[in-house]
Amino acid sequence: MARVLRKLGVDLIYSEGQTCCGQPAFNSGFFDEARTVARYFLDVFEKESWDCRRTFAFIRDRAVRGILRCR
C-alpha cells in the first residue's frame, strides 16, 4: 500500500510513538482517562510536520481513523 501511495505522490508518515487514542475508555464512560490518553496521542502526531490534507498517516487501528478529524 505504501508503494502505491508514494507512486501517486502521497506523502506518508508513521509515528513510532503512537499509542491508544482513548476511544475504548471514552466508549466505556471513562471520560477523564480518555482525555488524558487522547491528549498524548494527539501530542505524538502534533510533533510531526505534516499537512493532514496532503499526507496519509498510518494509524494502527481502523476505528481510530474514523474518529480523527483534520484540523
C-alpha contacts under 8 A as a table, 3 or more apart, distances in Angstrom:
res1	aa1	res2	aa2	distance
1	M	4	V	5.22
1	M	5	L	6.26
2	A	5	L	5.17
2	A	6	R	6.10
2	A	12	L	7.58
3	R	6	R	5.14
3	R	7	K	6.14
4	V	7	K	5.15
4	V	8	L	6.34
5	L	8	L	5.05
5	L	9	G	6.48
5	L	10	V	5.32
5	L	11	D	7.71
5	L	12	L	7.91
6	R	9	G	4.99
6	R	10	V	5.18
6	R	11	D	6.60
6	R	12	L	7.47
7	K	10	V	7.43
10	V	54	R	6.82
10	V	55	T	6.14
10	V	56	F	6.84
11	D	54	R	6.82
11	D	55	T	4.74
11	D	56	F	6.17
12	L	55	T	5.71
12	L	56	F	5.02
12	L	57	A	5.93
12	L	58	F	7.33
13	I	55	T	7.30
13	I	56	F	6.53
13	I	57	A	5.00
13	I	58	F	6.26
14	Y	57	A	5.93
14	Y	58	F	5.10
14	Y	59	I	7.22
15	S	18	Q	5.67
15	S	44	V	7.34
15	S	45	F	7.10
15	S	48	E	7.95
15	S	58	F	7.77
17	G	44	V	6.28
18	Q	41	F	6.06
18	Q	44	V	6.25
18	Q	45	F	7.63
18	Q	59	I	7.89
19	T	41	F	6.06
20	C	23	Q	7.62
20	C	37	V	6.94
20	C	38	A	7.54
20	C	41	F	6.84
21	C	34	A	7.70
21	C	37	V	6.03
21	C	38	A	4.73
21	C	40	Y	7.98
21	C	41	F	5.44
21	C	42	L	7.94
21	C	64	V	6.83
22	G	25	A	5.45
22	G	26	F	6.16
22	G	33	E	7.53
22	G	34	A	4.40
22	G	35	R	6.89
22	G	36	T	7.81
22	G	37	V	5.13
22	G	38	A	5.04
23	Q	26	F	4.93
23	Q	27	N	5.98
23	Q	34	A	6.65
23	Q	38	A	7.89
23	Q	64	V	7.35
24	P	27	N	5.15
24	P	28	S	6.22
24	P	34	A	7.77
25	A	28	S	5.08
25	A	29	G	6.35
25	A	30	F	5.06
25	A	31	F	6.75
25	A	33	E	6.64
25	A	34	A	5.11
26	F	29	G	5.22
26	F	30	F	5.38
26	F	31	F	5.19
26	F	33	E	7.81
26	F	34	A	5.19
26	F	35	R	7.97
27	N	30	F	7.54
30	F	33	E	5.58
30	F	34	A	6.10
31	F	34	A	4.97
31	F	35	R	6.06
32	D	35	R	5.13
32	D	36	T	6.45
33	E	36	T	5.24
33	E	37	V	6.38
34	A	37	V	5.23
34	A	38	A	5.88
35	R	38	A	5.07
35	R	39	R	5.99
36	T	39	R	5.27
36	T	40	Y	6.60
37	V	40	Y	5.32
37	V	41	F	6.33
38	A	41	F	4.94
38	A	42	L	6.13
39	R	42	L	5.16
39	R	43	D	6.07
40	Y	43	D	4.95
40	Y	44	V	6.28
41	F	44	V	5.33
41	F	45	F	6.77
42	L	45	F	5.25
42	L	46	E	6.03
43	D	46	E	5.00
43	D	47	K	6.36
44	V	47	K	5.57
44	V	48	E	7.35
45	F	48	E	5.40
46	E	49	S	7.29
50	W	54	R	7.94
50	W	55	T	6.47
51	D	54	R	5.49
51	D	55	T	5.77
52	C	55	T	5.23
52	C	56	F	7.09
52	C	57	A	7.91
52	C	70	C	5.68
52	C	71	R	7.59
53	R	70	C	7.03
59	I	62	R	7.36
59	I	64	V	7.38
59	I	65	R	6.70
60	R	64	V	7.92
61	D	64	V	5.38
61	D	65	R	6.77
62	R	65	R	5.24
62	R	66	G	6.60
63	A	66	G	5.10
63	A	67	I	6.86
64	V	67	I	5.42
64	V	68	L	6.53
65	R	68	L	5.46
